[in-house]
C-alpha cells in the first residue's frame, strides 16, 4: 500500500507556499532541450512548482504525482487553464 506523505493537516499548502521557485536559468535550460512544444509531462509534479512556469510554452502540460493531496493544489489553482491536466 502506498501512503500519501503529504496528507497531514495543511502540509501540502505549507509546502506550496514555502518551497522556492526554480530559477529562470533552469526553466530556460529545459526549454532549450524541448524543440517540440506540443506536450510536456512533469512526473512527481507535487504542487506544480516546476510545471507552472513551463506550461505557457506548451500546447498541453500534464502533471502527475502519487500524492492526491499534493496534486490537488495545482488542479485547483489552475483549473481555468485549458492546457494543464
Rosetta blueprint (number, residue, H / E / L):
1 X L
2 X L
3 X L
4 X L
5 X L
6 X L
7 X L
8 X L
9 X L
10 X L
11 X H
12 X H
13 X H
14 X H
15 X H
16 X H
17 X H
18 X H
19 X L
20 X L
21 X L
22 X L
23 X L
24 X H
25 X H
26 X H
27 X H
28 X H
29 X H
30 X H
31 X H
32 X H
33 X H
34 X L
35 X L
36 X L
37 X L
38 X L
39 X E
40 X E
41 X E
42 X E
43 X E
44 X L
45 X L
46 X L
47 X L
48 X L
49 X L
50 X L
51 X H
52 X H
53 X H
54 X H
55 X H
56 X H
57 X H
58 X L
59 X L
60 X E
61 X E
62 X E
63 X E
64 X E
65 X L
66 X L
67 X L
68 X H
69 X H
70 X H
71 X H
72 X H
73 X H
74 X H
75 X H
76 X H
77 X H
78 X L
79 X L
80 X L
81 X L
82 X L
83 X L
84 X E
85 X L
